[in-house]
Amino acid sequence: MKLFSGSANRPLAVKVAKALKMKLSPVDIHIFPDGERRIQIPEKVVDEHCVVIQSASTPVDTNYMELFFIVDALKRSGAEFVTAVVPYFGYQRQDHVFRDGEAVSLEVMIKMLESVGVDKVISFDMHSIRIPDLFHIPVTHLSALPVFAQKIQDKFSDLSDTILVSPDDGGIARVKKLSELLGNMPYAVIGKNRDLVTGAITSEGIESGNVKGKKRALIIDDMISSGGTMIVAANTLKEQGIKEIYVFATHPVFSIDGPSKLQTSSIKKLFVTNTVFVPSDKMFGKLRQLSIADLIAAELKEL
Ligand code: R5P
């Protein structure tokens, strides 16, 4: 097996290589003045199983194109099997037609990956558990929830005054799974509305579960983008008398002014993973990153 990294999240690829006691194989990436990329694989890969690690995070289109070119170069150079590790799978929220006339962008990305010759995909906490069914190649859908469960157990000695919270209906399966990992911890669900035109988020309050009398809430989600969902959820919980609010979310997508809004919010600390590289200008004091590199390495060892 040979390991390659695109430029979206090299620190994660380095960690995976270290966990596997391997070296990353080189990828030459040349960027022309007009922004086009030329990719070359200098090593021989004939009949090899090649693994490419590339997150489809911001800038999503550039990172996807780079992945397509790396896979194309590997296949043209004789690679036998290509596994694409795409820890954050961009466009996953556009997985069906919400309004007449829309594209299903996720399906377009899947078609592109399959047609350049990807044989297998490994990804984390996809927006919906049905997404793997849209592929025609095998998909391993990993989750950061075991990493979060471990962190929660290590950090909080007493969980009797704590409740898990999903900030919307879409996260019920996720919060339920984490509750099971933590010995059936109680959980609640907040009702959320997102205006499809403006993107504005509003809360309908606690939809199910009982947060009354609890001191601490842990909000669980798949991703944080603008931060709007988290801030609305935190405000809803504050109104219910919750004193301490922590967030556990897999993908730190962090668009626009999300980081500064989260830093000044009532949230005490946010735990995310390294599925997405967080550049220094998007880091903030309340943010902690947990690594999912060992989970990827363990999965690759099985292949
Ligand atoms: C949506 O349903 C997702 O699970 C996240 O809650 C959402 O994408 C987060 O986006 P934002 O941070 O922009 O509210």
Residues whose N, C-alpha, C, O or C-beta is under 5 A from the ligand:
A	BS01	R5P	G170 D221 D222 M223 I224 S225 S226 G227 G228 T229
